[in-house]
Amino acid sequence: MKQYFKNTFDAIWTVLIGMKITLKHVFVPSVTIQYPDVKPPMPERARNRLYVNMDDCIGCDQCARACPVNCITIETVNATPDDSPGLTSQGKKKALWVTKFDIDIAKCCFCSLCVYPCPTECIEMTKVYEFSEFDRNDLIYNFATLNSDEIAEKQQKFDVFLAEKEAAKLAAAKAKAEKAKADAEAKAEKKENDKPESKPE
C-alpha cells in the first residue's frame, strides 16, 4: 500500500515538473502578433527582395559580375546618336538601352554584393520579404521597361547605324586610296616630264 501511494505521488510530481513551463505561461500575457495584419519591424539593413530603378540603370553589368550565384541577367543594345536613352537622376548620360534585366530571386542568396558596385545606385535591397510563389518561374523578376517591338526597333537602328558607319569608313578608305594613286601617278608623270631629253649624236 505504501508503494502504491509513493508511485502515485511520483506520477503527479513528474506531471507537475513537465507542466511547469506551461503553467507559468498561463498567467503571462500573450505576445503573439496578428500576422499578416501586424508585422514585426524589419532591421535597418535587412536583406530581402531586390528592386531596380530602371530610370537610373546604365546597363554597366557590374551588379551581374559581382553576383556570386549569377542570378542577374543583363542584355543591352548600344544607343545611336539620334536615339539616346536620356539621363539618369544624377545627370549621367546613358549610352546603352537595357533590353533585358532579369533577377532570379530563387537563386539569390541575399548577400547584397550587387548593391555596392552600382555607380548610379539604382539597385537596392528592399524591406519586402514575402514573395512566395506556386510557380518557380514567377520568381524571375523582369525589370526591363522595353517591350519586344521596341527592342527589335532599337537593335535595327543600331544595325543600320553600324552599316552606315562601316560604309562611310570604306568610302573614306577608297577615297584615300584613289587620292594616293592619283598623287603617285602625278608624281610619276612629273618625274617623266622633268627627265632631260637625250641629244642626238
FENQUICOR-V598858 format. One record per residue. N is the residue number from 1. SS is DSSP state (@ for helix, = for strand, . for the rest). PSI is psi as a letter, one per 30 degrees, with the letter a starting at -180 (* if undefined). OMEGA is omega in whole degrees, -180 to 180 (999 if undefined). Layout:
N,SS,PSI,OMEGA / N,SS,PSI,OMEGA
This chain:
1,.,e,179 / 2,@,e,179 / 3,@,e,180 / 4,@,e,-180 / 5,@,e,178 / 6,@,e,179 / 7,@,e,179 / 8,@,e,179 / 9,@,e,179 / 10,@,e,180 / 11,@,e,180 / 12,@,e,180 / 13,@,e,178 / 14,@,e,179 / 15,@,e,180 / 16,@,e,178 / 17,@,e,-180 / 18,@,e,-178 / 19,.,g,-177 / 20,@,e,-179 / 21,@,e,-179 / 22,@,e,-180 / 23,@,e,179 / 24,@,e,-178 / 25,@,f,177 / 26,@,e,-176 / 27,.,g,179 / 28,.,k,179 / 29,.,k,-179 / 30,.,k,180 / 31,.,g,-179 / 32,.,k,176 / 33,.,l,-178 / 34,.,i,179 / 35,.,k,7 / 36,.,g,179 / 37,.,e,177 / 38,.,k,-178 / 39,.,k,179 / 40,.,k,179 / 41,.,k,-179 / 42,.,k,174 / 43,.,l,-176 / 44,.,e,-178 / 45,.,h,-180 / 46,.,k,178 / 47,.,j,-177 / 48,.,b,-176 / 49,.,k,180 / 50,=,k,175 / 51,=,k,180 / 52,=,k,174 / 53,.,j,-174 / 54,.,f,177 / 55,.,f,-179 / 56,.,f,-178 / 57,.,k,179 / 58,.,g,177 / 59,.,h,-176 / 60,.,f,175 / 61,.,g,-178 / 62,@,e,179 / 63,@,e,180 / 64,@,e,179 / 65,@,f,-180 / 66,@,f,-176 / 67,.,k,-178 / 68,.,f,-178 / 69,.,g,177 / 70,.,h,180 / 71,.,f,-180 / 72,=,k,179 / 73,=,k,-178 / 74,=,k,173 / 75,=,k,-176 / 76,=,l,173 / 77,=,k,179 / 78,=,k,177 / 79,.,l,177 / 80,=,l,-178 / 81,.,e,-179 / 82,.,g,-178 / 83,=,i,-176 / 84,.,k,177 / 85,.,f,179 / 86,.,a,-176 / 87,=,l,173 / 88,.,l,179 / 89,.,f,178 / 90,.,g,178 / 91,.,g,179 / 92,.,k,-179 / 93,=,k,178 / 94,.,k,179 / 95,.,f,-176 / 96,=,k,169 / 97,=,k,179 / 98,=,j,-177 / 99,=,f,178 / 100,=,k,175 / 101,=,j,-178 / 102,=,k,174 / 103,=,j,176 / 104,=,j,-175 / 105,.,f,176 / 106,.,f,178 / 107,.,f,-173 / 108,.,k,178 / 109,.,g,174 / 110,.,h,-179 / 111,.,f,180 / 112,.,g,-180 / 113,@,f,179 / 114,@,f,-175 / 115,@,e,-170 / 116,@,e,-178 / 117,.,f,-177 / 118,.,j,-177 / 119,.,f,-180 / 120,.,g,178 / 121,.,h,-178 / 122,.,f,180 / 123,=,k,-176 / 124,=,l,173 / 125,=,k,-179 / 126,.,a,177 / 127,.,g,180 / 128,.,j,-180 / 129,.,g,179 / 130,.,j,180 / 131,.,h,176 / 132,.,k,-178 / 133,.,l,175 / 134,.,e,-180 / 135,.,k,-177 / 136,@,f,179 / 137,@,f,178 / 138,@,f,177 / 139,@,g,174 / 140,=,j,-176 / 141,=,k,-180 / 142,=,j,-178 / 143,.,f,-178 / 144,.,k,-176 / 145,.,f,-179 / 146,.,k,175 / 147,.,l,-175 / 148,@,e,179 / 149,@,e,179 / 150,@,e,178 / 151,@,e,179 / 152,@,e,179 / 153,@,e,180 / 154,@,e,180 / 155,@,e,179 / 156,@,e,179 / 157,@,e,-180 / 158,@,e,178 / 159,@,e,177 / 160,@,e,179 / 161,@,e,179 / 162,@,e,-180 / 163,@,e,179 / 164,@,e,180 / 165,@,e,179 / 166,@,e,178 / 167,@,e,178 / 168,@,e,179 / 169,@,e,179 / 170,@,e,179 / 171,@,e,179 / 172,@,e,179 / 173,@,e,179 / 174,@,e,179 / 175,@,e,179 / 176,@,e,179 / 177,@,e,178 / 178,@,e,179 / 179,@,e,179 / 180,@,e,179 / 181,@,e,179 / 182,@,e,179 / 183,@,e,180 / 184,@,e,179 / 185,@,e,179 / 186,@,e,180 / 187,@,e,179 / 188,@,e,180 / 189,@,e,179 / 190,@,e,179 / 191,@,e,179 / 192,@,e,180 / 193,@,e,-179 / 194,@,f,-178 / 195,.,k,-178 / 196,.,k,-180 / 197,.,k,179 / 198,.,k,-179 / 199,.,k,177 / 200,.,k,-180 / 201,.,*,999
